[in-house]
Amino acid sequence: MNTDKRALPLDELDELLLDGPNKSGTSRYPSPKRFVDWFLGLNWLFIFTVLVPTGAAAFYYGFIASDVYLSDSSFVVQSVQDQEGISSQLGSFLKSSMSSSADDDTADVEEFIQSRDALRQLEAQTDLREAYGNTKYDFVTRFGGLKWWDKSFEALFLYYSKWVVDVEPSQVSSSITEVEVRAFSPEQAALINRNLLDMGEKLVNQLNDRLQQDLVRFAQEEVDDSEKKAEAAYVALADYRNTNVIVDPDQQSSIQLGLIEKLQENLIDTRNQLAEVTRSSANNPQVPALRNQIYSLESEISAEMAKTAGAVTSLSSKASQYEKLTFERDFSEKQLTEALTFLDRSRDEAQRKELYLKRIVEPNAADYPMEPRRVRNTLAVFVLGLVTWGIISLFAAGVREHQQ
């Protein structure tokens, strides 16, 4: 009887388990005693680190694991750009800046697809708990399988983030985003993927509306404020004209000065006439009349001069206030013109930066399940068990050698 507890080679197993003549060609029969000795001599470390895990994996992937279908899609977020008339250097700079902005918006869509908000919207559209938590699916991959006691929204979100949806940049281009959805049926995977892209497009439209509101709202406020200022300036100028009975002090002053000049010419002519009459005859009856005319002309000239300058109610004293009101009116008109120009440019800028989600690959319904990879996963467990067994065996051999 062999009392050594070492693992026996396969070529010695036949000799231990069967009685009878050895290598003589005669019949041989099993020996229970030798089978017990062989069983006690097995390497139990190898059994528990290699055979048991591999057998469990083969049983699970062969008879329990449910088929998993994948639905793939890809998209890119782009902006509408009109670069006509832009130089190559400036166009390159703008393209680089806009590309960076589009990448940020793509990141926003990626973040949303993996968010709780997206999950809530999906729950409102499809019965996710039934689609992923039905007991006909295996207990390892279905929702609420291993943790049957926790079916809260937070548990569903963790399941959704780790198993249902996978979002990552494409290997072809970092601006392209790939979306992969897992489900237990191809139709369900394609439906969820389609719904996620629809929600992404809705988010992009919301970003466009917010961008247009942010760009145009400020410009519109400037236009409204400029319109109010321009209207106030026009009203103030009109009130001043009506109150002071003037239209344009400069034009009215020119008219007044022309009238004064004509009166002065009449005054000079009358004085010359008076001088001639006085030289011929001091008692000429025309002398008093000419003197009265001269006095009347001087009074009229003084009155007109007072209207033009010097007096409180003269045109010159009203001109300063009038010019101030005119300046305010012209300035408000200029501000309004600039505000309207800025509003038009803001609308053009909002339109130029408008985003849209372009689907490169539409969500597909798989023809056959891609997961689980049954043979590969079973072989991976086997190889990992062999590595574990080898490491522990070497460590144990080193300990025994150190003890000896």
Number of C-alpha atoms within 10 A of each C-alpha: 7 9 9 11 13 12 14 15 9 8 8 10 13 14 16 20 18 18 15 14 11 12 7 8 8 8 10 14 9 14 13 13 12 19 16 12 17 21 13 15 16 15 13 14 14 18 14 13 20 20 17 14 17 23 14 13 22 19 13 16 18 13 10 14 18 20 18 20 23 27 26 20 20 20 21 21 24 20 18 13 15 13 14 7 7 11 10 10 9 11 15 13 12 15 14 12 11 18 16 13 17 20 17 14 22 23 17 15 24 19 13 17 23 19 14 18 11 18 20 12 13 16 12 10 12 14 11 19 15 11 16 24 20 16 12 9 19 18 18 14 18 24 27 21 18 12 12 11 8 13 14 9 13 11 14 20 18 13 17 21 17 11 15 18 21 17 17 14 18 14 10 8 9 12 20 19 23 20 22 19 25 25 24 20 19 20 16 21 26 25 18 23 26 19 17 24 22 13 18 23 19 15 19 21 16 13 17 19 15 13 18 19 15 13 18 21 15 14 21 18 13 19 21 15 16 22 19 14 19 21 14 15 21 19 14 16 20 14 12 17 16 10 9 12 9 16 14 15 20 14 11 14 19 12 13 17 17 12 15 20 13 13 17 16 13 16 19 14 13 17 16 13 14 21 14 13 17 14 9 9 11 13 10 12 10 14 18 12 11 18 14 11 17 19 13 13 20 16 12 15 20 13 12 17 19 16 19 23 15 12 12 11 13 17 24 19 16 19 16 12 13 23 15 12 19 17 13 19 21 15 16 22 19 14 19 21 15 15 21 19 13 18 21 15 15 20 17 16 17 21 17 15 20 19 24 21 21 14 16 13 12 15 24 17 18 17 9 12 17 13 14 14 12 15 13 10 15 21 14 14 21 21 14 16 21 17 14 15 18 15 12 15 14 11 12 12 12 12 11 10 9 8 7 6
